[in-house]
């Protein structure tokens, strides 16, 4: 029974790995529209804020690049979700494997 569960977990991990391999360009952060004059909503520009290697960064994004950056952020969020699922499955796999080893 435990061997069957291990095989199921391994199959799920394989599916997640395949999905991760299909993810294209990605980058962390959040993209917001800012205004030079916030009261009148004039002079809009886009700002990307993110943390990487424990450093907070902010970049200005041209309007022509906004669509691409949003796609990259979406891909990064998908990657993070899949990675979390993978880790959870690996933890469960390890626990099940220890059960098998303790019975031997």
Residue pairs with C-beta under 8 A, 6 or more apart in sequence:
2 96
2 99
2 100
3 100
5 96
6 93
6 96
6 97
6 100
9 89
9 92
9 93
9 96
10 93
12 89
13 86
13 89
13 90
13 93
16 82
16 85
16 86
16 89
17 86
19 82
20 79
20 82
20 83
20 86
23 75
23 78
23 79
23 82
24 71
24 75
25 68
25 71
25 72
25 75
26 72
26 73
26 75
26 76
26 79
27 48
27 50
27 69
27 72
27 73
27 76
28 50
28 51
28 52
28 73
28 76
29 48
29 49
29 50
29 73
29 76
30 48
30 49
30 50
30 73
31 46
31 47
31 48
31 61
31 66
31 69
31 70
31 73
32 46
32 47
32 49
33 44
33 45
33 46
33 47
34 44
34 45
34 46
34 47
35 41
35 42
35 43
35 44
35 45
36 42
36 43
36 44
36 45
37 43
45 60
45 61
45 63
46 60
46 61
46 62
46 63
46 66
46 69
47 58
47 59
47 60
47 61
48 58
48 59
48 60
48 61
48 69
49 56
49 57
49 58
50 56
50 57
51 57
61 69
